[in-house]
Amino acid sequence: MHSFQTVGDIRIDAGGASRLDAYVSGLCAGKRIAIITDKGVRGLGLLDAGLESLRSAGYDVLVFDDVAADPPEVIVLAGAKAVTDFKADLIIGFGGGSPMDTAKVIAHLAGSPQPLASLYGVGLAAGPALPLLLIPTTSGTGSEVTNVAIITTGKTAKKGIVADSLYAKRVLLDANLTLGLPKSITASTGIDAMVHAIEAYTSIREKNPISDALALTALRKLRGAIVTACDEPGNVDARNDMLIGAMLAGQAFSNAPCAAVHALAYPLGGFFHVPHGLSNALVLTEVMKYNLPKAKDWYAEIAYDLGVGSTGIALIDAMEDIKARTAVPTRLSSVKITADAIPMMAEDAMTKDRLLMNNAREMTYDATVKIYEAIL
């Protein structure tokens, strides 16, 4: 038996975020909106026109812009208190993966009596949640269409909340919001989205025909668009393809969960604050090489669909080529991670059971160490 779920209302409109009043219609009966973002996004002015449209339409708006990368519990809880005190009727998550993940959890905490500590795991966040509109400003996480949020607990550890109550009520994809992204972020977030699609296609527990179709379509969109968007930053069509590709990949991995690439990437972010997309890009191809004995047929199917060959090695080579053409870093040393950190990272990666159980090949501590050593 297979099942598939996703956000029921997805709208694609380059420039749509400047007319936010049109996109909150039907979601906010009391006209009190809380926007969850970060200071970087707000400082770029991406929210300005949308804010003006909301206020002109008579909405009261709170902007909570204290979100940090790899959002820690303390910020999530502060945001939930601010939203509750404001008596918001609608939450808007506006930004990359961290603001969107934070908005998901805040919407749940503001709508439900469940404490944050009780939400970690799969299916433990029961709801209800406040209505949620998600608007991504990067093309990578796919968080806008997933039921997953990743929160930093303690100093470095990350935990996931996976529950259907985290799905947004509506999503807006506005390619204009991504036009100002620098090449490095465009590349790493785009490769992150490709990782989502590849891992969904090879996810051994919940891989299904719908997630497969979405993953392949996402990869077709992303493969050419990433390089074009890096070479031509103002190309709206390429940016739009990246946004759509990231969304499709998000729909795929929300139903056929990610695996060892993510498990090995998380310690890079948790201990060294390497951005999530770059962490995935760094470990991707070495994990694929490790998985090849068990995943070669699936990798070959992807390679054939993309027109890059008919073997698993061809797909790995194609991903290496994309990394080279977009100049994304490929070594741990380039993000100031040294050999003495490898045992600590490997131990942490092996705790990510939620992810490792989906991997095509059983991951071991020794294999994890060798993967990190290969990209040192």
Secondary structure, 3 states (H helix, E strand, C coil): CCCCCCCCCEEECCCHHHHHHHHCCCCCCCCEEEEECEHHHHHCCCCHHHHHHHHHCCCEEEEECECCCCCEHHHHHHHHHHHHHHCCCEEEEEECHHHHHHHHHHHHHHHCCCCHHHCCEECCCCCCCCCEEEEECCCCCCHHHCCEEEEEECCCEEEEEECHHHCCCEEEECHHHHCCCCHHHHHHHHHHHHHHHHHHHCCCCCCCHHHHHHHHHHHHHHHHHHHHHHHCCCCHHHHHHHHHHHHHHHHHHHHCCCCHHHHHHHHHHHHHCCCHHHHHHHHHHHHHHHHHHHHHHHHHHHHHHHCCCCCHHHHHHHHHHHHHHHCCCCCHHHHCCCHHHHHHHHHHHCCCHHHHCCCCCCCCHHHHHHHHHHCC
